[in-house]
Amino acid sequence: MLPAWLESLESSIGAVFKVLNRGGQRGPNFKDDVDRHRFVAKLAEPRVKTGEEGHAFVLTPDYFHRVLETPQPNRVAGMNWFLGVYINRFNRRHELFGQLLITP
């Protein structure tokens, strides 16, 4: 259950969020440039699926940061979809299993 202040923010229409995730066990999110390019290409897809608008992003070896705006109260659904697709593709490509990212 979310705290009341966060629940009201999550249900805000047109809210702007800074989102960050770090690599599981403080490991890298990307093994090579192919992973980085696939991740950046995937950043555009939530707009089609959920309507969220990405304003900025930063990739580091073990973190990524995004600034996004949600026209509907669906940030959690959009991020779950985005991360789920990326992680599944990453794991398949590298023949891995399990958690790649951790939300601090």
N, C-alpha and C positions, 0 to 999 in steps of 0.2 A: 504494500500500500504506500502510495506517495504522500509526502507531507502536503498539507493544504495549500501552501504557497506554490509548490511545484505543480500540484494538480491543476490549479487555476491557470498557471503559465502553460501547461501542456494543452489545455483546452482553448487557448487564445487563438483567434483567427488573425493571420498576418503577423505572427510573432517572429522575431529574428533571434536565432540561437547560434552560439558558438559551441561546436561539438568537437570532442577530441576522443581518440582511442589510442591505446598503446599496444605494442606487441605482447603476446602472452609470454610469461616468464621473462619479460624484458628482452625478448628476441626481436629480430627484424620483421617488419610487415611485408617486406619485398626482398626477394632473393636476387633480382636482376632488373635490367631495364624493361624487359618484357612484362614483368609484374607491375612495374610502375606505370607503363603505358596502358595496360589493361585497367588498372585502377582509375587512372585519369579518364579514360574513355567511359568507364562505368559511372562516373560522377554525373554525367548528363542524363542518364536514364531515369533516376527518380522523378525528374520533372515531368516526364511523360506519364509515369505510373501514379504519382501522388500529387503532382502540381507544385512541389517544392522548388524554390528558386535558389540556386547556389550562387553566392556572391564572392566567395574567396576560398582558397584552400592552401594548405602548406603540408608538404610531405617531408618527413625526416626518416631516417632508417627505422626508428622504432616507434614513431608517433605519426598521426595525421590529425590535422585540425581543419574544420570546415566552418564557414559562416553561411547559414542558410535561412531562408524565410519560408514559412509555411502558410499558404493561403487557407488551408483547412487545419483543424486541430489533429494533425496526423504525423508529427515528427517521429514518434516512436515507431509507428508502422513503417514509415519511409526508411528510417535508419536500419530497422530489422531486415527489411527486404534487401536494401543495398548491401549491408554487411554479409547477409546470408549468401547472396549470389556470389559476391567477390570471394568469400572464404571457401565456398564449395569449389569454385573454379581453381583457386590457388591450390587447395589440397589435392584435387584431381591431377593438376599439372605436375605437382611435385611428389605425388604418391604419398601424401600425408593424411593424417586423420586427426580431428579434434579442433580445439580452440586455437585460433590464430591471434585474435584481438581481445583485449580486456577494456571495458569501459570503467575509467577511474571514478 
